[in-house]
């Protein structure tokens, strides 16, 4: 089956002699909300997983020939393309068994690019310097369906990949996240109104992994404005714009224990001190020598 969605993807489970079928999102997925659109979205992951090849058509890439470019330049053009900045395309690439990018003269396999770069890096210092950066971007696409029970690592990886992507319809983000994290997509689609879908994502993540990393209460991103979910970020798309160091994303998700979602909010447990305020000093004099007058707190700001 040949699949399109602003990019072209191939899907084939029949003998080569059978004419390929074509999937076009704008035709096969209804634009209007309803039962048809919900069922089409539920089936999209199946289309991608069973695709024999996925061919990406991006206007920026197709404006250049691949032949005159060396491997690092081809890699750089792929990972700086507009296709790599859209939300839906991440799950398309992550689910694909074989991913190709179309240039003006030919299509190139992302796996072949990666393998070639690895071979060249063994004999060229010029390639070796940039190899790890490109591999990091490569793993940003393909590391979702590797079995992992480390929720901190899973969410850190998701944040890293979604931090600089965008979506024309913000309520689509929970749908893409559910696919990438292997959550119950049908349960998220059933949530109404759509704005509450992100709450369902956090509920399913906590259910699957036994909780939420407790450090989430210290994040500075916009939170869900619903009682009991004031701790939950509204979106992963906004996390890359926070004030935290990008190199500390894994560390900021890492926590010695998981927090539990309760009807009253997120239940976390941290060490602390109990401070007892006494009414008098040892000389029995009152703490405030002028009762009724407001005490001015000391300021240590510079």
ZAMI-804763 format. One record per residue (C-alpha): x, y, z. Coordinates in nm, 3 decimals. Layout:
[pt [X Y Z]]
...
//
This chain:
[pt [0.000 0.000 0.000]]
[pt [0.134 0.342 -0.096]]
[pt [0.079 0.596 0.179]]
[pt [0.067 0.976 0.150]]
[pt [0.035 1.248 0.417]]
[pt [0.209 1.557 0.284]]
[pt [0.480 1.296 0.242]]
[pt [0.445 0.968 0.056]]
[pt [0.464 0.638 0.234]]
[pt [0.450 0.289 0.097]]
[pt [0.250 0.011 0.255]]
[pt [0.261 -0.338 0.113]]
[pt [0.148 -0.671 0.255]]
[pt [0.056 -0.829 -0.082]]
[pt [0.268 -0.996 -0.351]]
[pt [0.472 -0.759 -0.574]]
[pt [0.246 -0.835 -0.869]]
[pt [-0.044 -0.665 -0.693]]
[pt [-0.087 -0.296 -0.766]]
[pt [0.004 -0.084 -0.461]]
[pt [-0.278 0.077 -0.270]]
[pt [-0.264 0.444 -0.176]]
[pt [-0.342 0.609 0.157]]
[pt [-0.380 0.985 0.153]]
[pt [-0.454 1.142 0.492]]
[pt [-0.655 1.428 0.346]]
[pt [-0.880 1.179 0.166]]
[pt [-0.877 0.872 0.389]]
[pt [-0.898 1.057 0.720]]
[pt [-1.218 1.269 0.750]]
[pt [-1.153 1.632 0.842]]
[pt [-1.472 1.672 1.043]]
[pt [-1.495 1.534 1.395]]
[pt [-1.700 1.221 1.432]]
[pt [-1.693 0.843 1.430]]
[pt [-1.517 0.826 1.092]]
[pt [-1.229 1.051 1.190]]
[pt [-1.185 0.873 1.523]]
[pt [-1.162 0.532 1.356]]
[pt [-0.919 0.660 1.092]]
[pt [-0.688 0.802 1.358]]
[pt [-0.703 0.474 1.550]]
[pt [-0.592 0.286 1.237]]
[pt [-0.312 0.522 1.131]]
[pt [-0.049 0.355 1.357]]
[pt [-0.130 0.021 1.191]]
[pt [-0.072 0.173 0.847]]
[pt [0.270 0.304 0.948]]
[pt [0.381 -0.011 1.130]]
[pt [0.298 -0.231 0.830]]
[pt [0.445 0.005 0.572]]
[pt [0.719 -0.152 0.364]]
[pt [0.876 0.186 0.293]]
[pt [0.806 0.545 0.395]]
[pt [0.908 0.816 0.148]]
[pt [0.909 1.172 0.278]]
[pt [0.841 1.457 0.035]]
[pt [0.964 1.786 0.176]]
[pt [0.984 2.094 -0.048]]
[pt [1.310 2.206 0.114]]
[pt [1.484 1.874 0.050]]
[pt [1.344 1.834 -0.300]]
[pt [1.496 2.167 -0.401]]
[pt [1.847 2.018 -0.385]]
[pt [2.028 1.729 -0.549]]
[pt [2.173 1.470 -0.313]]
[pt [2.462 1.365 -0.537]]
[pt [2.682 1.679 -0.492]]
[pt [2.638 1.669 -0.114]]
[pt [2.850 1.465 0.122]]
[pt [2.684 1.252 0.390]]
[pt [2.699 1.508 0.675]]
[pt [2.532 1.771 0.457]]
[pt [2.257 1.530 0.354]]
[pt [2.206 1.438 0.719]]
[pt [2.198 1.804 0.821]]
[pt [1.941 1.893 0.555]]
[pt [1.716 1.607 0.665]]
[pt [1.725 1.701 1.035]]
[pt [1.677 2.073 0.972]]
[pt [1.390 2.023 0.727]]
[pt [1.042 2.154 0.802]]
[pt [0.922 1.792 0.806]]
[pt [1.130 1.738 1.121]]
[pt [0.957 2.026 1.300]]
[pt [0.602 1.897 1.274]]
[pt [0.438 1.691 1.547]]
[pt [0.256 1.427 1.342]]
[pt [0.563 1.341 1.137]]
[pt [0.749 1.219 1.445]]
[pt [0.518 0.921 1.491]]
[pt [0.522 0.858 1.114]]
[pt [0.900 0.823 1.123]]
[pt [0.910 0.635 1.455]]
[pt [0.666 0.371 1.332]]
[pt [0.823 0.326 0.989]]
[pt [1.031 0.016 0.921]]
[pt [1.209 0.181 0.628]]
[pt [1.235 0.560 0.605]]
[pt [1.345 0.742 0.290]]
[pt [1.383 1.114 0.214]]
[pt [1.333 1.242 -0.139]]
[pt [1.584 1.486 -0.289]]
[pt [1.547 1.630 -0.638]]
[pt [1.754 1.353 -0.799]]
[pt [1.695 1.048 -0.577]]
[pt [1.563 0.919 -0.246]]
[pt [1.797 0.832 0.041]]
[pt [1.744 0.590 0.328]]
[pt [1.800 0.745 0.670]]
[pt [1.944 0.413 0.789]]
[pt [2.192 0.407 0.499]]
[pt [2.296 0.762 0.585]]
[pt [2.355 0.660 0.945]]
[pt [2.556 0.351 0.852]]
[pt [2.767 0.543 0.600]]
[pt [2.841 0.816 0.849]]
[pt [2.945 0.557 1.107]]
[pt [3.187 0.394 0.862]]
[pt [3.333 0.728 0.755]]
[pt [3.378 0.840 1.115]]
[pt [3.615 0.550 1.178]]
[pt [3.866 0.688 0.929]]
[pt [3.790 1.060 0.923]]
[pt [3.828 1.296 1.216]]
[pt [3.602 1.544 1.034]]
[pt [3.317 1.295 1.040]]
[pt [3.396 1.169 1.387]]
[pt [3.343 1.514 1.539]]
[pt [2.983 1.537 1.420]]
[pt [2.894 1.167 1.433]]
[pt [2.758 1.165 1.789]]
[pt [2.538 1.469 1.723]]
[pt [2.377 1.304 1.423]]
[pt [2.332 0.974 1.603]]
[pt [2.154 1.159 1.883]]
[pt [1.908 1.303 1.629]]
[pt [1.867 0.961 1.471]]
[pt [1.783 0.799 1.805]]
[pt [1.537 1.080 1.867]]
[pt [1.319 0.913 1.604]]
[pt [1.373 0.544 1.666]]
[pt [1.412 0.502 2.043]]
[pt [1.042 0.504 2.137]]
[pt [0.956 0.139 2.100]]
[pt [1.260 0.002 2.283]]
[pt [1.132 -0.169 2.596]]
[pt [1.211 0.049 2.896]]
[pt [1.067 0.060 3.247]]
[pt [1.255 0.380 3.330]]
[pt [0.982 0.645 3.318]]
[pt [1.238 0.923 3.368]]
[pt [1.425 0.815 3.057]]
[pt [1.104 0.775 2.857]]
[pt [0.971 1.122 2.940]]
[pt [1.311 1.286 2.898]]
[pt [1.339 1.137 2.551]]
[pt [0.988 1.251 2.462]]
[pt [1.057 1.603 2.584]]
[pt [1.378 1.619 2.384]]
[pt [1.200 1.515 2.063]]
[pt [0.888 1.730 2.102]]
[pt [1.047 2.043 2.248]]
[pt [1.090 2.215 1.911]]
[pt [0.802 2.066 1.716]]
[pt [0.467 2.229 1.648]]
[pt [0.111 2.128 1.570]]
[pt [-0.160 2.321 1.387]]
[pt [-0.418 2.162 1.618]]
[pt [-0.288 2.155 1.976]]
[pt [-0.536 1.891 2.089]]
[pt [-0.363 1.646 1.852]]
[pt [-0.056 1.630 2.077]]
[pt [-0.203 1.373 2.320]]
[pt [-0.288 1.148 2.023]]
[pt [0.071 1.148 1.900]]
[pt [0.210 1.099 2.250]]
[pt [-0.019 0.801 2.307]]
[pt [0.124 0.630 1.998]]
[pt [0.486 0.705 2.085]]
[pt [0.445 0.586 2.446]]
[pt [0.219 0.291 2.354]]
[pt [-0.073 0.424 2.557]]
[pt [-0.442 0.348 2.501]]
[pt [-0.521 0.568 2.199]]
[pt [-0.887 0.472 2.198]]
[pt [-0.926 0.587 2.559]]
[pt [-0.772 0.925 2.476]]
[pt [-0.990 0.971 2.168]]
[pt [-1.297 0.906 2.383]]
[pt [-1.219 1.203 2.610]]
[pt [-1.444 1.506 2.567]]
[pt [-1.381 1.790 2.548]]
[pt [-1.055 1.755 2.355]]
[pt [-0.880 1.998 2.586]]
[pt [-0.894 1.734 2.862]]
[pt [-0.697 1.478 2.663]]
[pt [-0.364 1.576 2.815]]
[pt [-0.499 1.495 3.160]]
[pt [-0.581 1.148 3.033]]
[pt [-0.226 1.111 2.899]]
[pt [-0.081 1.180 3.244]]
[pt [-0.328 0.937 3.401]]
[pt [-0.227 0.662 3.156]]
[pt [0.146 0.730 3.198]]
[pt [0.109 0.702 3.576]]
[pt [-0.096 0.384 3.541]]
[pt [0.158 0.223 3.308]]
[pt [0.470 0.312 3.507]]
[pt [0.333 0.323 3.860]]
[pt [0.356 0.699 3.901]]
[pt [0.505 1.026 3.778]]
[pt [0.861 1.152 3.844]]
[pt [0.824 1.371 4.152]]
[pt [1.053 1.646 4.020]]
[pt [0.774 1.750 3.787]]
[pt [0.638 1.977 4.061]]
[pt [0.944 2.205 4.016]]
[pt [0.905 2.254 3.639]]
[pt [0.840 2.604 3.507]]
[pt [0.618 2.522 3.207]]
[pt [0.248 2.625 3.189]]
[pt [0.032 2.382 3.387]]
[pt [-0.310 2.231 3.333]]
[pt [-0.561 2.465 3.492]]
[pt [-0.787 2.200 3.645]]
[pt [-0.814 2.126 4.019]]
[pt [-0.593 1.831 4.106]]
[pt [-0.374 1.870 3.794]]
[pt [-0.196 2.197 3.866]]
[pt [0.131 2.000 3.872]]
[pt [0.092 1.867 3.514]]
[pt [0.251 2.052 3.217]]
[pt [-0.002 2.145 2.950]]
[pt [0.225 2.037 2.667]]
[pt [0.558 1.879 2.579]]
[pt [0.578 2.116 2.282]]
[pt [0.654 2.403 2.519]]
[pt [0.918 2.233 2.731]]
[pt [1.211 2.317 2.505]]
[pt [1.146 2.686 2.572]]
[pt [1.198 2.666 2.946]]
[pt [1.489 2.815 3.139]]
[pt [1.649 2.481 3.224]]
[pt [1.973 2.368 3.066]]
[pt [1.900 2.143 2.768]]
[pt [2.177 1.908 2.877]]
[pt [2.005 1.843 3.211]]
[pt [1.672 1.717 3.078]]
[pt [1.729 1.359 3.190]]
[pt [1.854 1.478 3.530]]
[pt [1.551 1.696 3.588]]
[pt [1.315 1.404 3.520]]
[pt [1.518 1.163 3.730]]
[pt [1.377 1.117 4.078]]
[pt [1.447 0.865 4.356]]
[pt [1.076 0.790 4.383]]
[pt [0.757 0.828 4.183]]
[pt [0.468 1.052 4.280]]
[pt [0.109 0.929 4.275]]
[pt [-0.190 1.102 4.121]]
[pt [-0.470 1.147 4.373]]
[pt [-0.806 1.328 4.359]]
[pt [-0.646 1.612 4.556]]
[pt [-0.339 1.641 4.333]]
[pt [0.005 1.483 4.299]]
[pt [0.124 1.313 4.617]]
[pt [0.502 1.353 4.649]]
[pt [0.733 1.271 4.937]]
[pt [1.052 1.469 5.006]]
[pt [1.278 1.502 5.313]]
[pt [1.234 1.821 5.513]]
[pt [1.256 1.994 5.849]]
[pt [0.991 2.079 6.105]]
[pt [1.045 2.436 6.228]]
[pt [0.887 2.526 6.560]]
[pt [0.840 2.895 6.637]]
[pt [0.863 2.980 7.006]]
[pt [0.675 3.273 7.156]]
[pt [0.953 3.397 7.387]]
[pt [1.329 3.403 7.403]]
[pt [1.527 3.240 7.683]]
[pt [1.502 3.562 7.883]]
[pt [1.122 3.536 7.872]]
[pt [1.093 3.858 7.673]]
[pt [0.837 3.859 7.386]]
[pt [0.963 3.799 7.034]]
[pt [0.795 4.117 6.915]]
[pt [0.876 4.407 7.149]]
[pt [0.609 4.622 6.983]]
[pt [0.287 4.418 6.975]]
[pt [0.046 4.539 6.711]]
[pt [0.318 4.681 6.484]]
[pt [0.397 4.496 6.161]]
[pt [0.748 4.359 6.142]]
[pt [0.943 4.431 5.823]]
[pt [1.110 4.121 5.686]]
[pt [1.477 4.137 5.599]]
[pt [1.561 4.140 5.230]]
[pt [1.869 3.959 5.106]]
[pt [1.815 4.042 4.739]]
[pt [2.094 4.224 4.558]]
//
